[in-house]
């Protein structure tokens, strides 16, 4: 347990179809350096001492396959597997339903980010004390333009710049995202009742007045969404291995 003696659960949404990968299998089961993506991410969460239990959330049709892989690869911190929902937010909500300890802390981490660093997860857990949540994020490197469709009827397909945003105050949000259970459960429940879908879990907490803290993430904590990302992830893993050697 953490230094505050609060149990820590990790909810890992992994119910994505991965349509951009092809139709033969769902994204969590594609191989990354010879091992399914879902196992890389489960191994990562299991390696964090502060995390007591990991709750993967997968498509209902994938529960049996997931259970078999968990046994094959010796993932010990998984006690139950939850069925996913229509959207990612629904899947996270289903994962939260498995938690009964109202005083616990919840780490939410996407299966599609298997290269997150353990220290980032530990920092996000550590820094949640005194706030309503923590989010791993990195400063944006590019200039960000806010844009909108042109009001010129003759050029309605044009997108015009409204303004250039201040880069020094912009962060690209990642996972892990960590919250006190009661905070994130209330935010998800309220959003569900309002049929509101946010872009991430922190956005729900923010919507209802919560204060969320940013912890420094990593530029190598990429989200695998296309086949090309597999090649990038494998290159990053190779660099990581060489650095450790």
N, C-alpha and C positions, 0 to 999 in steps of 0.2 A: 504494500500500500504506500501511498504518498506520505510525506512528513506530517500531513494533517490527519492521517488515519482515515481518509475518505477513500472508499473503493473507487477504482478507475475502470470504466468500461470503454472499449473501442468499438464503435459501430462503423462497419465498412460496407458502404453501398457498392454492389457489384452486379447489378441487375441489367446493365446496359446491353443492348443488342449488338452494338458495334457494326452498324450497317455498312460503314465505310471500309470494313475489313473484308466483307464478303458474307455469303450466307451459310457457309458450311459449319460454323460454330460461333458462339457468342464471345465477345471480346475478352472477358476474363480468362478464357481458356486457351487463348493464343499463346504460343511459346515465345518466351523471351530468353535468349541464351540457353535454350534447352529445357526451360521450366515454365509452367503456366504463369501468366501474369498474376493471377489470383494467389498463387503460392508465394511469389516474391513479396506481395503486399502483406499476406498473413505472417510470413516469416519476419518481416520488418516490425510489425506491431507486436509480435510475440517476443522479439528481442528487447523490447523496452520494459525494464524491470518494474516501472511504476504501473504498467497496465496489468490488471488482474484477469480480465476476460475479454476476448475478442468475439464480436457478433457479426459474422458476414451476412449480408442480405443479398440473395441471388434470385434469379427468376425461378418460379416454382418448378419448372421443368428441369432445372439444373441442380436442385437440392441433392439428389442422389449422387450425381457426378462430383459435386463439391464435397460431400461427405467421404466419398472414396478417396479423393485427392488428399483430404485432411488426414485420413488414416495413413495413406501411402507415405506422405511427407512428414508425419509425426508432429503435426500442429497440435500442441497440448492445451493451448488457452481457449480453444473453441469448445464451448459446452452445448451450443445450440445454433442452428442455422435458420434464419428467418426468410420468408418469401417476400420478394420485392413487390413494388407497386407500379402503377402506370408510368410515373415520372420519378426522377431521382429523389425529389422531396418526399414523395409518398413512401419510397423505400426507406429513407432515413426514419420517417415517422414509424414505420413498421418495426424497424430495429429498436427504436426507443421503447416500443411496447414491451419488449422483452426484459426491460430493467424495472425492478421493483424497489430499489434502494433510492429513496428520494433525496438522500444526502450525498449521493455519489457524484463523480465527475465523469463527463462523457467526452471522449475523443472521437471526432468524426473525420474519417480519412478515406478518400476515394481509392478504390481498387486500382484505378488507372494512373495512380502516382506511386509506383513501386520504388522510386529512387529517392524518396524523401529521406533525410538524415535523421538518425535516432536522436541526436542532440536537439534538432528542431522540435521533435515531438516532446521531448523532456522539458524543453524551455516553455513550450506552449502550455504544458500541464502545470509547470511551476509558476508561471506568470498569471494564471487564471485567478489566483487568490486576490481578492479585493476588486475584481471586475466581474462583468457579466459574460465575458468570453475573451478568448484570444484567437487570433488568426495569423497563420504564417503568410508572409507576403514579401515581395521584393520591389524595390524602387523601379519604376518603368525606365527603360533606356531610350525609347523612341519619343518623339514629339507627338502629342495626342491632340487631334483636332475634333472638336464637337461639330457635327454636321447635321443638315436636315435637307429634305427634298426642296428643290427650287420652287419658288412661287410663280415663276415665269411659266405661263400656260403653254408657251411654245417650246419650252425646254423642261417639261415636267419629269423627264427621266434623269435630269441632272441632280447631283447632290452637291450642295454648297456648304462651305465652311461657315459656321456661326462664330466660332472663336477658337483660339488656341489655349488649351488648358495649361496651368502651371505644372510643369513636370516635377518640380521639387516636392510637391505634396501628393503625388500620385503613386500608389502601390498596386501591383498586380497580386490579387488574392490567390492563395493556394489552399490546400489542405496539408497538414492537419488544422482543424478548428476545434477548440476545446471550450466546454461550457459546464457550469454547474447543472446537474440534471434537471432541477426544478425550473431553471431559467429556460433551457432549450426545449423542454417538454411543453411548457406554457406557450412559448412562441410558436412551436409547430401546431399545437392544438388550436390556438387562436387563428393562425393563418389558414388552417384547414377549414375552420368554421366559416371563414370569409372567402374561401376558395381563392386565396392569394398565393401565388407562386413566386418566390424570390430567386435570385440568381445564385445564392449560396445560403448556407444555414445562418451565417452571421447577419445576413440582410434581414432575416426574420426577427432576430433579437434586436437589431437596430430599429426596425419598424415600430416596435413596442417600447421604445425608450431605453433600451439597454446600452451600456457602454462597453465597447469592444476594443481590446488592445491589440496592436500589431506586434508580432515577434518576427525577427528576421528569418526569412526562409532561404531558399537556395535557387539559383538559376538552373541548376541541374535537376531540380524537382519538377520535371516536365510531366505533362499529362498526355498519356498515350491515347490518341483518338484516331489515328490513321496508320496504315501499314508502314508509311515512311517513318513514323515515330518509333517503331520497333528498331529500325536501323540506328537511329540516334541514341536510343536507350542502350542498345548493345555496345555502341561505341563509348558511351559514358561509363558503363559497367567495366569495360576493358580498361579505361583510363583509371578508374577507381582502384581496380585490382593491381594495376602497375604501380599506382601511388602507394598502395599499402605494402607492396613488395619492396 
